[in-house]
Amino acid sequence: MSFNNRILAAFALVISCTLSTSPHVWSQDEIPPQFQKPATISNLSPDELLLSKPETPAQLLQAVIQLTGLGHAASAKPYLDQLLKANPDQETLLKLRDEHGPAAFLSLANNKALQPESVTLLNQMEAAFRAFATDPARINGLINDLSGTPTDRNIAIIQLKSAGSIVAPPILKQLSQSEDPTRNDELAFALSQLGKPVVEPLIAALRAPENRIRKIAAEVLGDIADPSAALYLWNPAFSESQEQSVQIAARQALSKILGKDPRNVYELNRHEAQQVLKNAALQFYKNHVDAAEKQKIWVWDSTQQTVVQKELASQEVGLIEGLRLAKEALEMSPDKQDVQTLYLSMVLALEAYQVGWNHPLPEGPGTAFNLALLSGPKAVSQVLALAMKQGHTPSALAALKALGQIGSRNLLYEKLDQHSSVIAALNYPDRRVQFAAATTIMQLDPANTFPGATRVIAILTRALGGAGKQSAIVVDSNIPRGQTMAGLFNELGYETEYTQTGMAGFKDATQRMDVEFIALEHNIMRWGLSQTIANLRADSRTANIPIIIYGPLRLKNKIEYVTRHYPLVQYVVESENTEDIATQVKPFLNSLKTPELTGELRSEYRAAALYWLSHIASSQRGKIYDLMPAEKPLLQLVSDRSLASNALITLGGIPTRTAQADLVTIVTNKTMDNDIKEIAALQLAFHIQKFGLLVDSKEVASIREAYQAATEPRLNTALASVMGTLMPDNKVVGERLQEFKPATPLP
C-alpha cells in the first residue's frame, strides 16, 4: 500500500468509527471494546508512514519533518542523528535551507523531543548561510550586478540585504575608489535600500577624510531616515570645518529624520547643534560603567579606504563616542568653558581607562595629562568638579595630579559652590581620590588654616597602614532611636556623632571633613528630608558624601522614587540589629569603591604619606595640621629602614609625652640598628628642645645608660646631644668636665 493510501485508510477508519457511534452517551466504563482503541495514524510504524527508507541528507531531513509533523518526533530522532553523522557540507545545508526554508529548521530546534540534535542542525545551517551570505566573492559579484539590468539590480539588492551590515564596507570602498558618477549613484542607491543594518557603518563614514564620502553618507542616511543617525549629523551639518556640500547634505538629512521640510533647513541652527552634541557627550560621560562585556563599533580605516568593525569593551566604546561628540561640540564654540571642561574630561577619562587602574597616566607630548597641564588650573579645577559630580574617578585622579603641579594655594579658597573642588575631593567616596586630594593640598602648601586640614592628616594617617579615622553622622529627631542607630554604626567601626535636626547635621558635615557617610531618619525636622538632601548635594564640601536614609519597609519605594535624582543615596530598612544594618549598608558603601590597591601602590602611598607628614613635622606647618592622630601607627614603621627616617622625623614633630616616650623606647632598644637609633636620638633632642622634657626620671636614666653603652661614634654623638638637652646643673657639668679624657692625650 502506498504512503498516500495508508494515510487515507487511516483517516477513513477514524471517520467510520466516529459515524458509527450510537447516539447513546456511553460512560467510560461502558464503552464497547471496539471503541476504546480506534485505529489512528499513531498506530502505524515509522516504516509504514514513510514511502521508502531515507538515505541521502535530503531524504533524512524530509523524513524528520514528516514524522515530526505527524506527532512521531521520537521516531524521527534516529533519522536526525543519522543526518548529523553524515556531516553534510555547507553546500548541502544551503540546498536543504532553500528547499524547506529557515522556518522548518527553527521549528525542529524548538521541539524538545529532538533536542539537542535539532539545535545543532539549526546552528550548522545558520553558520553555512552566514558564510555564504558574507562570502567576499559573492558580495562583490552582487555589487557588480548593481550595474546590470533593473532585474539584476533588484535581485542583487534583495540578496545584499540578507547579508546585513557586512556589505557596507565593500560598497563604501568602491565609492572611495570610483570616479564614475553613474556608478557612484548606483552604489549610493543600493546603500539607501539596505536600510537599518548599514546605518552604523554610514555613521562611521561621516568621519571619512574625503568630502565626497561624507556627503554620500549624509545623503543615504537621510534617505534611510533612521532616528539613531540624527545625533551624528549635527556636526557635519554645522561645523565650519565641513565643506559646504557636506553641510547641505547633512542638514537636509537631519530635516528628513526630524520630520521637517528639507527645503527649510534654516529651522535647524548651530546653537541647537552644539547643545545636542554637548548633552549627548555628557550622557556618555555620566553612563560610564566598568563592565567587561564587549561591544562592536564601526570606524573609518584610512588605510583600507572604508569602514571596519572592531570589538572593544563597552566602557571604552562609550568613552570613544563621548569624546568624539565632545570634540564636535568644541569645534562649534572653542571658547565656551563648559564644552572645554567636558572635552578635557573625556580626553582624560579615555586615556585613564586605556592605561588601567593602578597605573599613572602617561606623560609627554601628545598625552592627555600634558594637555591638562597646558589648559591651566582653572580649567582643570572645573574638570575635577565635573568628575566628582558624575562619579568619574579616573578623571578626578588625573585632574588632582595636574593641579598639584600647576595649581596655587588660592585653589583652596576658591568658591565653585561654597568651597574648592580640591577640598571637596577629600570627601569623595573613593580612597584613591581622597589620597590624591590630600597630597595635592600638601603640594599647594597652604600658609593659613583651611576647612579640611584635619581630613588631610586622617587620610595620610590611614595610608600608613592603620585603620584611620572613620566617622559618620546620624540625624534623627527621636533621641532614643537616633542614639540606637549611632550605637549600631559605632559597632560597625564608625565614630558616629548624633544630631537631632537636618540643619545641625549639615553644619557638622561641612565643618568636620572626615565623614564617611550621613544617615538620615526619613522624618527628620528643621530641615526636612528633602531639604536636607538638597542642601547636602548643593554644597561642594558634602556633595560627594554618601547618604543613607533609614525608615520602615513600607516607605522604601516612595522615598527611593523621591530621591532618585540624587547621587550616592541609599534607603535601608531600620533595625536594632547590627548584622541587619551591616547587610544593607556595607554593599552600598563598598560599591562606591574602585578596585583594591595593589601591594606596590600601597607601599607608594605609605612612603608618600610619611614624606608629607615628616614635611609638616619639620616645617612651620604644625599650626595648620594636627599630627597627633598619626602618632600611633608611626612606631610600627620604624623597623622598616626605608621608612624609618620620615617616621622618626614625624614623631619628633608631635608635641605629646607619648611621642617623646616612643623616641626614648627606640633610642634605648638594644636590638635596633645603630643608624636608626642615631636618627631617633637626634629627633629626641629636637623634641626636648621644642616641647621640653616630658618623660619621667626612669626614662631619663635609661637614656643615660644608652649613652654610656654607645661605642659607635655617630650614635654616641647623637645621644650626647640628648644628654645636653636635659639641662644638667653645675654639679653634673663639673663631673662631666673632670671625667673627660681627650681622644689624643696631651703631650
PEJO-V301357 format. One record per backbone hydrogen bond with DSSP energy under -1.0 kcal/mol. NH is the residue of the N-H (numbers start at 1). CO is the residue of the C=O. If there is no record, write none. Layout:
((NH,CO) (NH,CO))
This chain:
((6,2) (7,3) (8,4) (9,5) (10,6) (11,7) (12,8) (13,9) (14,10) (15,11) (16,12) (17,13) (18,14) (19,15) (20,16) (35,32) (43,40) (44,41) (49,45) (50,46) (60,56) (61,57) (62,58) (63,59) (64,60) (65,61) (66,62) (67,63) (68,64) (69,65) (70,66) (71,68) (72,67) (76,72) (77,73) (80,76) (81,77) (82,78) (83,79) (84,80) (85,81) (86,82) (87,84) (93,89) (94,90) (95,91) (96,92) (97,93) (98,94) (99,95) (100,96) (101,97) (106,102) (107,103) (108,104) (109,105) (110,106) (111,108) (114,111) (118,114) (120,116) (121,117) (122,118) (123,119) (124,120) (125,121) (126,122) (127,123) (128,124) (129,125) (130,126) (131,127) (132,128) (133,129) (134,130) (139,135) (140,136) (141,137) (142,138) (143,139) (144,140) (145,141) (146,143) (147,144) (148,145) (153,149) (154,150) (155,151) (156,152) (157,153) (158,154) (159,155) (160,156) (161,157) (162,158) (163,160) (164,161) (167,164) (168,165) (171,167) (172,168) (173,169) (174,170) (175,171) (176,172) (177,173) (178,174) (184,180) (185,181) (186,182) (187,183) (188,184) (189,185) (190,186) (191,187) (192,188) (193,189) (198,195) (199,196) (202,198) (203,199) (204,200) (205,201) (207,204) (208,205) (214,210) (215,211) (216,212) (217,213) (218,214) (219,215) (220,216) (221,217) (222,218) (223,219) (224,220) (225,221) (229,226) (230,227) (233,230) (237,233) (238,234) (239,235) (242,239) (247,243) (248,244) (249,245) (250,246) (251,247) (252,248) (253,249) (254,250) (255,251) (256,252) (257,253) (258,254) (260,255) (264,261) (267,264) (268,265) (273,269) (274,270) (275,271) (276,272) (277,273) (278,274) (279,275) (280,276) (281,277) (282,278) (283,279) (284,280) (285,281) (286,282) (287,283) (291,289) (295,312) (297,310) (299,308) (301,306) (305,301) (306,301) (308,299) (310,297) (312,295) (314,293) (317,313) (318,314) (319,315) (320,316) (321,317) (322,318) (323,319) (324,320) (325,321) (326,322) (327,323) (328,324) (329,325) (330,326) (331,327) (336,333) (340,336) (341,337) (342,338) (343,339) (344,340) (345,341) (346,342) (347,343) (348,344) (349,345) (350,346) (351,347) (352,348) (353,349) (354,350) (355,351) (356,352) (359,356) (367,364) (371,367) (372,368) (373,369) (374,370) (375,371) (380,376) (381,377) (382,378) (383,379) (384,380) (385,381) (386,382) (387,383) (388,384) (389,385) (390,386) (392,387) (393,391) (396,392) (397,393) (398,394) (399,395) (400,396) (401,397) (402,398) (403,399) (404,400) (405,402) (406,402) (407,403) (411,408) (412,409) (413,410) (424,420) (425,421) (426,423) (427,424) (428,425) (430,428) (434,430) (435,431) (436,432) (437,433) (438,434) (439,435) (440,436) (441,437) (442,438) (443,439) (444,440) (445,441) (453,450) (456,452) (457,453) (458,454) (459,455) (460,456) (461,457) (462,458) (463,459) (464,461) (465,462) (472,495) (473,517) (474,497) (475,519) (476,499) (482,478) (483,479) (484,480) (485,481) (486,482) (487,483) (488,484) (489,485) (490,486) (491,487) (492,488) (493,490) (494,489) (495,470) (496,494) (497,472) (499,474) (502,525) (503,526) (505,501) (506,502) (507,503) (508,504) (509,505) (510,506) (511,507) (512,508) (513,509) (516,471) (518,546) (519,473) (520,548) (521,475) (522,550) (524,521) (532,528) (533,529) (534,530) (535,531) (536,532) (537,533) (538,534) (539,535) (542,539) (543,539) (545,542) (547,568) (548,518) (549,570) (550,520) (551,572) (555,552) (556,553) (559,555) (560,556) (561,557) (562,558) (563,559) (566,563) (570,547) (572,549) (574,551) (581,577) (582,578) (583,579) (584,580) (585,581) (586,582) (589,585) (590,586) (591,587) (593,590) (602,598) (603,599) (604,600) (605,601) (606,602) (607,603) (608,604) (609,605) (610,606) (611,607) (612,608) (613,609) (614,610) (615,611) (616,612) (617,613) (618,614) (619,616) (624,621) (625,621) (630,627) (631,628) (637,634) (640,637) (643,640) (644,640) (647,643) (648,644) (649,645) (650,646) (651,647) (652,648) (653,650) (654,651) (656,654) (660,656) (661,657) (662,658) (663,659) (664,660) (665,661) (666,662) (667,663) (668,664) (669,666) (677,673) (678,674) (679,675) (680,676) (681,677) (682,678) (683,679) (684,680) (685,681) (686,682) (687,683) (688,684) (689,685) (690,686) (691,687) (692,688) (700,696) (701,697) (702,698) (703,699) (704,700) (705,701) (706,702) (707,703) (708,704) (709,705) (716,712) (717,713) (718,714) (719,715) (720,716) (721,717) (722,718) (723,719) (724,720) (725,721) (727,724) (733,729) (734,730) (735,731) (736,732) (737,733) (738,734) (739,735))
